[in-house]
Amino acid sequence: MGFVEVLRHLPFFIGLRRRVFAALERERVDLVVPIDYPGFNLRLAKHAKGRGIPVLYYISPQVWAWHAERTRDLARDADVVAVVLPFEEKFLRDRGVNAVFVGHPLLDLPARTESRAAWAASAGVDPERPVLALFPGSRPQELRRHLELFSEAAARVVARDADVQPVIGVPSDIDAAVYDGARWPRVPSASGLLEYADAALVKSGTTTLETALAGTPGVVAYRMNPLSYTLAKRLVKVPHIALANLIAEERVFPEFVQDRATPETLSAALLPLIRRGSPERRAMVAKLADVRAKLEGGEGEGGAAVRTARIAARLLGHDG
């Protein structure tokens, strides 16, 4: 979300901390399961550990990107850290954290069974023509920075290939009025747009993993508050911004950040990917299959949810 963007939410989190910590004092709590969000949850884990409550931290803070010193807090305050990215297990174990790779929860979602023709009919698009999925984000600040940019990039793609049908994916938890005036049709993000699209333009984040797991070639872009970007450049030390690229350990999805994200650069990267049978498209699809294979690992049978539940059962004194 950035740094500047978080400041206005601080009063909410201060109140939330007060309520949650009071609940730990008041209730009988046998296990605390913080999920992601380190700014709040690392404090929660420390407080729980201080009260002798076991802690299962699910979805590790991204300490491999920045704030690596937080590994000391994880090693001290978490009994187990269930990680969902394959490279995280070794990174954390090398720093004294009891980390277990459980696989990624996106793989627990059921596969779609409807045909492309059936999906296209529900989405109002022609199943015989290429579909370009646009995922500008789910947070207001992301939409302000990405919606027009992505729409204009799609317009340039259509200008070069009139068969292409851009479609915007709309999250279920956002006011649809935000998209009023958008030039392209809209469908719910969860409708299957990524799975049935021929290519995608997505903002950085979990959507890049969803795109990779759908096997859909794509391009990643992100713009943020200029001050947040300046701070991020100094603090964040990773070779890629897209999670799928970090897992692949190479630049599978082209990335365009801040001023490099323009309608011209994005459309130029998208055009060879949306052309069925192009060598660029075939090469990317093959590499996305490798990303999926890396995410499917994990300790024990079942998906990420089942594996994590078994760890929780053990911490609660059950066989699981």
N, C-alpha and C positions, 0 to 999 in steps of 0.2 A: 504493500500500500504506500510505501514511502515513509518519510520522517515527518515532514510538515503536515501531511494529511492526517496523522494520528493525533496531533496535539489537541484538536478540538474534542476528542473523545475521552481525554484523561479523566474528567469528573465522573463519567460513567464507570470507568474501570476502578477508580478509587472506591466508589460505592459498592461495586461488585465484590471487590476484595474484602471489604468489611463484612458483607453478608455471608460470603463463602467461608471465611475464617471463623465467623461466629457459628456457622453450622457445624464445622469440625469440632468446636468446643462443646456444642450442645447435644449433638447426635452421637449415636454409636456408629462409628465408621470403621469398617474392616479392611477396606481397600480404596485407595484413591487412584483414579485413572485419568490423568491429564492428557489431553489430546492436542498436539501441536501448540500453537500460540505461546511462544516462550516468554514474552514480556510479562504475561500474567501467570502462566502455569509453572514456571521455574520457582516463583515465589510460593505458589501453592504446594509444590512438591517439597520444598524446604520446610514449610510449616507443618505439613503432614508427617514428614520424617521426624521432626522434632517432637511430635506427639506419639511416636512409635507406631504410626500407621504405615503399612507397606504401600509402595508406590510403583505402579506399572505405567510408565510413560509411553503412550502410543503415538506414533508419528513424530519422530525426533525433530527438535529444532534444527534448522539448517546450519549447524555450527561449522560445517565444511566450507560454507560460503563466507561467513563472517562471524565475529564473536566466538572464535574458537576456544576462548577461555571458559565458555559456558560448559565445556566438557567436564571441567572440575566439579561443577554443580551437579551435572547428571551423574557422575561417578559417585558422588557423596549422597545424593538424595533419592535416586531412583534404584529400586531393587532390580528392575528389568526395564530396558528400553526396547520396545518392539518397533523396528524400523521397516519402512516400506520401499526404500530404494536400495538396490543391491550393494552399492559401494559404501553405504553408510556403516554397515556392520564392522568391517575391518577398520575404517577410520575411527570409530568410537572405541572398539576393543583395544586398539593400539594406544588409546589414551585412558585406559582403565575403566571404561564403561561396560557394564554387562548388557551388551546389545545382541539382539536376535533378529535376523531378517525373516519376516513373515510373509513376504510377497506383497503385492499392491492391491488395495481394496477395489480398485476399478475393475480388476479381473473377476471379482465376485459378482458383478452385474450379469444378469441373464443375457444371452445372445439374442439378437433380433431375428424373428422368423418370417416377417412379412417380406414380400417381394419388393424389388425396386419400383415396379409398376404400381403396386398398391400404395407404397409410401408416396410416390410422386403424385398420385391422384389426391391423397389427403393433403399434400403440401401445395397443390395447384401448380405443379411444374410438369414439363414434358419429359417423360422418362428417357426419351431417345437423345436428348440434348444434354451437354455437360452442365453440371451444377457446381457453382462456386460458393462455398459456405463462408460466411463472414461472422466472426466471433469477436466483437470489439470489447467485450468485458461485461462484468456484472455489477461493478461499483460505479457510483455516479461520476467520480473523477476519471475513471477509465473511459466511460462513454463520452464524456466531454472531450477527451483528447483523441479518441480513436474512431468514433462513429463516422464523422465526416471524412476523416482520412481514409478509412477502409472503404467507404462508399465511393469516394473519388477514384481510388485505386481500382475498384471493380468496374467503374465506368470506363476506365482506360483499357481494361481487359476486353470489355464488350466492344469497344471501338475497334479493336484489332480482330476480334472473333465474335461476330454477332450471334452465334449459336449459344454462347455461354449465358447461363441463368444465375445471377447472384441472388442469394437468399441469406437473410440475417437471422442468426440464432438468438432467441430472446429468453433469458432465464425466467423461471417461474416466479421468483421472489422479487421482481422489480416492476415498477409501475410502467405499464406499456405505453403510457403517454410520453415517456422519454423519447420514444421512437417516432413520435408524430412528425411527419414531414420527411421521414427517411425515404429515399427514392427506390428502395428495393423491397420485395415482399419479405414478410417476417413469419417465422414459425417458432414454436417452443424449442429451446435448446435440446430438450430431452426427447424430441420427436423422432430422432434418428437421422437428423441432418448430417452429422459428421460421418456416419456409417455409409450413407448413400450419396454423399457428395463426391465429385471427381477430384476436387482440390479444395484447400481451405486456407483462409487468411485469419490467423488467430493471435490474440494478445498473449504475452508470456504468462505462464502459470500452469495450473493443473490441466487446462484445456490442451496444452501441447502434448501431454501424456494421453489424453482421450483421443486426440487426433492420431497419435502414433499407434495406439491400440486398435483404432478403427482401420488402420492400414491406409489412411488417406494422405496423399502427399500434401505438404503445406509450407507456408511461410509464416514466420513469427515476427511480430513487431511490438514495440512498447514505447510509450511516451509518458513522462511523469513531470511533476513540478521541477523546474530547473534547479532549485536549491537542493531538493531531494536527490536529483541525479548527480549533482556535484559531490554531495556527501557519499552517495553510493559508490561512485567511482573510486573514492579514497578508501572505503571500508570493505567493499565486497571483492573478494579475490577468487573468481571462477573463470574458466575459459569460455563458458557459454552461459546464456541466460535461460535457455529452454531446458526444462527437465529432461525431455527426450534426448537432447543432445548430450547432456551430462551423463546419462545412462549409457548412451552409445559410445561416449568418449571421442566423439567427432561431430563435426557440423553437418548433421543430417538435414535438419530444417535450416534454411537460410534465416539469418537473424538481422533485424534492422532496429536499432535503438535510437531514440531521441531524434536528432536532426537528420539522421540517415533514413529514417522512416518517412518517405515521401510517396505520393501517388505514383511517381515515375519509377522509383526503385522497387516498390512493392509489385506493381503490375508487371514489370520486366521479369521479376523472379517467378511470378505466378504463371505466365503464359506457357512456358515449356512444360510445366507440371500438369496443366489441365488438358493438354493435347494427348489424347489417348494413343498409346503406342510409342510415345517419344522415349528416347534413351534416358533422358533425365528422370522421367516419371518411373520407368522400370527400375532404375538404379535406386531411387528413393524407396519404392515399395519393398524392395529386397532388404534394405537396411532397417526399415520399420519392423519387419518380421523379426530381425535380430533383437531389437529393443523389447518386443513383446516376450521373446524367449528369456531374456535376462530378468524380466519382472515376474515371471512365473515361478521362480524358485522360492525357497522358504523351507523352514524346518517343519517336518511332519506332513501329514496328509491334510487335505482341505485347503481353503483359501485363507486370505489374511484374517478375516473375522474369526474363523474357527481356530486358527493357530493362536491368535491373541487371546481368545476366550479360554483356551487350554492353559495358557500361561497364567491368566487371572485365577483359574481354578486351583492351580498349584500354589499360588501365593495365598489363597484362602484356606489351604490345607486339605484340598480335595485332590483326587487322582486326576480329574479332568478327562 
